[in-house]
Amino acid sequence: MDIMLVLYAIHCAVVGGFAAFVAGEKNRDQVGWFILGFLFSFVALLSLIGVPSLVEKTEKSDASSAPTESSTDQKPLGYISDDGKEWVCACGTSNKYFPAKTIQNCSSCRMNRDFALGR
């Protein structure tokens, strides 16, 4: 009887360790999932398989803290050229600028001029 209890404890520790490993790969709490794996065995593993991965917070914060150009150097997705004769669409195509026209679309992607210029 004692050997069965020892084997069961080893089995629970192995399943709990594997659950902790899988939880770490999914950016989840390893200690909590070890305890769940130890107590509930394969039911906890099946639950862990069904749980989606968490995105690391460091990746999001790194992207938002990336250095950006100053606001004077940046141009919006679409913009009117410096000479005022052309407007550049978000797709990068230069188009003739006709201010009298109320509706004008890009010659390449057909995006509306006012939409591309953010008006």
MARVORO-605139 format. One line per field, with one value per atom (N, C-alpha, C, O): y, x, z; atom name. Coordinates in steps of 0.2 Angstrom, whole numbers, m for minus. Example, Ala and Ser with C-alpha at 12.3 -4.5 7.8 and 13.67 -1.06 7.14 Angstrom:
REM residues 2
north (m28:m22:m16:m17:m11:m5:0:6);
east (66:62:66:71:64:68:64:67);
up (39:39:39:42:35:36:39:40);
a (N:CA:C:O:N:CA:C:O);
END
This chain:
REM residues 119
north (m6:0:6:11:6:12:13:19:8:9:12:16:11:14:21:25:23:30:34:40:31:34:35:40:30:30:36:39:36:41:48:53:49:56:57:63:53:54:56:60:52:53:60:64:62:69:74:80:73:78:79:84:73:73:77:82:76:79:87:91:88:95:99:104:95:98:100:105:95:96:102:105:102:107:114:119:114:121:123:128:118:119:122:127:118:121:128:132:129:136:141:146:139:144:146:151:141:142:146:150:146:150:157:160:158:164:165:170:159:158:157:156:158:156:149:145:148:141:138:132:142:139:137:131:141:139:133:129:133:127:121:115:121:116:113:107:117:115:112:106:115:112:105:100:105:98:93:87:95:90:87:81:92:90:86:82:89:87:83:81:82:78:80:85:75:76:81:84:82:86:94:98:95:101:102:108:97:98:99:103:96:97:104:107:106:113:118:123:117:121:121:126:116:115:120:123:120:124:132:136:134:141:144:141:150:153:156:157:157:160:168:171:170:177:180:178:186:190:194:196:193:196:204:207:207:214:218:223:215:218:219:224:215:216:222:226:223:229:235:240:235:241:243:249:238:240:243:248:241:244:251:255:252:259:264:270:261:266:267:270:264:265:272:276:274:281:283:279:289:291:297:301:299:305:311:310:317:323:324:322:328:329:333:333:337:342:337:339:332:327:323:320:321:316:319:325:315:318:312:306:314:309:304:305:299:294:297:295:302:305:313:315:316:323:327:324:333:338:340:341:339:341:348:352:350:356:362:367:360:365:366:370:361:362:359:360:356:354:346:344:343:336:334:337:328:325:318:315:316:309:305:306:299:295:290:290:287:283:277:274:275:270:272:268:279:281:284:286:284:287:294:297:298:305:306:303:311:312:320:324:322:329:332:329:338:341:346:351:345:350:352:348:357:360:361:361:363:364:358:358:352:346:344:344:343:340:333:331:329:322:320:321:318:315:309:309:304:298:296:299:292:290:287:282:288:284:277:273:275:268:264:259:266:262:265:261:270:273:275:276:277:280:287:290:289:296:301:299:306:311:314:314:316:318:313:315:307:302:301:300:300:299:305:304:311:317:318:322:314:314:320:323:322:328:326:330);
east (4:0:4:3:10:14:18:19:19:22:17:20:11:6:5:5:6:5:11:11:17:23:23:25:21:20:15:16:10:4:7:6:11:14:19:20:23:28:24:26:19:14:12:12:9:6:12:10:18:23:25:27:25:27:22:24:16:10:10:9:11:12:17:17:23:29:28:30:25:23:18:19:13:8:12:10:16:20:24:25:27:31:27:29:21:16:14:13:12:10:15:14:22:27:28:29:26:27:21:21:15:10:9:4:15:16:10:7:9:4:8:14:4:7:9:5:16:18:17:15:17:16:9:7:4:m3:m5:m9:m2:m3:0:m2:6:9:4:3:2:m3:m9:m11:m12:m18:m16:m20:m10:m8:m7:m8:m4:m3:m10:m10:m14:m21:m25:m29:m26:m31:m28:m32:m22:m18:m20:m19:m23:m24:m30:m30:m34:m40:m37:m39:m32:m28:m24:m24:m21:m18:m22:m21:m28:m33:m36:m37:m37:m39:m33:m35:m27:m22:m21:m19:m22:m22:m27:m26:m33:m38:m38:m41:m33:m32:m28:m22:m29:m25:m19:m19:m14:m7:m8:m13:m5:m5:1:6:0:5:9:6:16:20:19:19:19:18:24:24:30:36:36:39:33:33:29:31:23:19:22:22:25:28:35:36:38:44:42:45:36:34:31:32:28:26:31:30:37:42:47:53:46:51:52:47:58:59:55:55:52:49:52:55:50:53:49:44:52:48:42:42:37:31:32:28:38:39:41:40:45:47:42:43:37:32:27:25:24:19:13:15:7:2:2:6:m2:m2:m3:0:m8:m8:m7:m8:m4:m2:m2:m1:m2:m2:6:9:8:16:17:12:23:25:24:22:24:22:15:12:10:3:0:m6:4:2:0:m4:2:1:m1:0:m5:m6:m4:m5:m1:1:m4:m5:m6:m11:m7:m1:m11:m8:m4:0:m6:m3:4:8:5:12:11:16:5:5:4:0:7:6:1:1:m4:m9:m10:m7:m12:m13:m18:m23:m17:m21:m26:m23:m32:m37:m42:m46:m40:m44:m51:m55:m53:m60:m64:m70:m61:m65:m67:m62:m73:m75:m74:m73:m74:m72:m67:m67:m61:m56:m53:m52:m52:m49:m42:m40:m38:m32:m32:m36:m27:m27:m25:m27:m22:m20:m24:m27:m26:m30:m37:m41:m39:m45:m48:m54:m43:m45:m47:m44:m52:m54:m49:m46:m48:m43:m44:m39:m50:m51:m50:m48:m52:m51:m43:m41:m39:m32:m28:m24:m31:m28:m30:m28:m35:m37:m42:m42:m46:m50:m57:m62);
up (0:0:0:m3:4:4:m3:m5:m7:m13:m18:m22:m17:m22:m20:m25:m14:m12:m15:m17:m14:m17:m24:m27:m28:m35:m37:m42:m33:m35:m34:m38:m28:m27:m33:m35:m35:m41:m47:m51:m48:m54:m54:m59:m48:m47:m48:m51:m45:m46:m53:m56:m57:m64:m68:m72:m67:m71:m69:m73:m62:m60:m63:m65:m64:m67:m74:m77:m78:m85:m86:m91:m81:m82:m81:m84:m76:m75:m81:m83:m84:m90:m96:m99:m97:m102:m101:m105:m94:m92:m93:m95:m92:m94:m101:m103:m105:m112:m115:m120:m111:m113:m109:m109:m105:m101:m96:m94:m93:m87:m81:m81:m75:m69:m68:m68:m67:m67:m60:m60:m55:m48:m47:m45:m49:m49:m53:m51:m59:m64:m61:m62:m58:m55:m49:m49:m45:m40:m43:m41:m48:m51:m55:m54:m58:m61:m56:m57:m50:m45:m42:m40:m41:m38:m43:m41:m49:m53:m59:m64:m60:m65:m72:m74:m76:m83:m84:m90:m80:m81:m81:m85:m77:m77:m83:m86:m86:m92:m98:m102:m98:m103:m103:m108:m97:m96:m99:m102:m97:m99:m107:m109:m110:m117:m120:m125:m117:m120:m118:m121:m114:m112:m117:m118:m120:m124:m121:m115:m125:m122:m121:m124:m116:m114:m118:m118:m120:m123:m118:m113:m119:m114:m114:m119:m108:m107:m109:m112:m109:m111:m118:m121:m123:m130:m131:m136:m128:m129:m127:m131:m121:m119:m123:m124:m126:m130:m136:m139:m139:m145:m144:m149:m139:m137:m135:m136:m133:m131:m136:m134:m142:m147:m149:m149:m151:m152:m159:m164:m159:m165:m167:m164:m174:m177:m173:m171:m174:m171:m175:m181:m173:m176:m182:m187:m183:m188:m194:m200:m193:m198:m201:m207:m197:m199:m204:m203:m209:m213:m212:m211:m212:m212:m217:m222:m217:m222:m229:m234:m230:m236:m235:m229:m239:m238:m245:m250:m244:m250:m251:m246:m257:m258:m256:m255:m255:m253:m258:m256:m264:m269:m270:m274:m267:m268:m274:m275:m279:m285:m285:m290:m280:m280:m273:m268:m272:m266:m266:m271:m261:m260:m256:m250:m259:m256:m251:m250:m246:m241:m245:m242:m251:m254:m257:m260:m257:m260:m267:m269:m270:m277:m277:m273:m281:m282:m287:m292:m285:m289:m290:m286:m296:m297:m292:m290:m289:m284:m287:m290:m287:m289:m284:m282:m280:m275:m276:m272:m282:m284:m284:m283:m285:m286:m278:m274:m277:m271:m270:m264:m275:m274:m279:m285:m276:m280:m277:m271:m281:m279:m282:m287:m278:m280:m287:m288:m291:m297:m297:m301:m291:m291:m286:m289:m280:m276:m275:m272:m278:m278:m271:m270:m266:m260:m261:m265:m257:m258:m255:m250:m259:m257:m250:m246:m248:m241:m236:m230:m237:m232:m232:m226:m237:m237:m233:m230:m234:m231:m224:m220:m221:m214:m213:m208:m218:m217:m216:m215);
a (N:CA:C:O:N:CA:C:O:N:CA:C:O:N:CA:C:O:N:CA:C:O:N:CA:C:O:N:CA:C:O:N:CA:C:O:N:CA:C:O:N:CA:C:O:N:CA:C:O:N:CA:C:O:N:CA:C:O:N:CA:C:O:N:CA:C:O:N:CA:C:O:N:CA:C:O:N:CA:C:O:N:CA:C:O:N:CA:C:O:N:CA:C:O:N:CA:C:O:N:CA:C:O:N:CA:C:O:N:CA:C:O:N:CA:C:O:N:CA:C:O:N:CA:C:O:N:CA:C:O:N:CA:C:O:N:CA:C:O:N:CA:C:O:N:CA:C:O:N:CA:C:O:N:CA:C:O:N:CA:C:O:N:CA:C:O:N:CA:C:O:N:CA:C:O:N:CA:C:O:N:CA:C:O:N:CA:C:O:N:CA:C:O:N:CA:C:O:N:CA:C:O:N:CA:C:O:N:CA:C:O:N:CA:C:O:N:CA:C:O:N:CA:C:O:N:CA:C:O:N:CA:C:O:N:CA:C:O:N:CA:C:O:N:CA:C:O:N:CA:C:O:N:CA:C:O:N:CA:C:O:N:CA:C:O:N:CA:C:O:N:CA:C:O:N:CA:C:O:N:CA:C:O:N:CA:C:O:N:CA:C:O:N:CA:C:O:N:CA:C:O:N:CA:C:O:N:CA:C:O:N:CA:C:O:N:CA:C:O:N:CA:C:O:N:CA:C:O:N:CA:C:O:N:CA:C:O:N:CA:C:O:N:CA:C:O:N:CA:C:O:N:CA:C:O:N:CA:C:O:N:CA:C:O:N:CA:C:O:N:CA:C:O:N:CA:C:O:N:CA:C:O:N:CA:C:O:N:CA:C:O:N:CA:C:O:N:CA:C:O:N:CA:C:O:N:CA:C:O:N:CA:C:O:N:CA:C:O:N:CA:C:O:N:CA:C:O:N:CA:C:O:N:CA:C:O:N:CA:C:O:N:CA:C:O:N:CA:C:O:N:CA:C:O:N:CA:C:O:N:CA:C:O:N:CA:C:O:N:CA:C:O:N:CA:C:O:N:CA:C:O:N:CA:C:O:N:CA:C:O:N:CA:C:O:N:CA:C:O:N:CA:C:O:N:CA:C:O:N:CA:C:O:N:CA:C:O:N:CA:C:O:N:CA:C:O:N:CA:C:O:N:CA:C:O);
END
